[in-house]
Amino acid sequence: MPARPPDRLTNEQYFHSSFPLRIFRQSIRQPVELHWHEFYELTLVLEGSGIHVLNGAGYPLGKGSLFLLTPADFHQLVPDTGSTLEVYN
């Protein structure tokens, strides 16, 4: 059975046409599955630890981590066991 393609997050799902900027605070307790966006995403980690899988490579996440994603990037977030990633997107 072929693997399901990664979800694509669209502008229509996240932005209002009158103002194309949104700020979210999120608490991530479970892995965020592989996905990509048709917009840029800037993320700041406020608390917690985990792994950011970006285009197939894993990078550690912790308080103060900051990353910028382009519409060409595929990524997923995996909090460490027992950790909650508190982030601003």
Secondary structure as UniProt FT lines:
FT   STRAND          7..9
FT   HELIX           11..14
FT   TURN            17..18
FT   STRAND          25..28
FT   STRAND          32..37
FT   STRAND          41..47
FT   STRAND          50..54
FT   TURN            55..56
FT   STRAND          57..61
FT   TURN            63..64
FT   STRAND          66..69
FT   TURN            71..72
FT   STRAND          74..79
FT   TURN            81..82
FT   STRAND          85..88
//
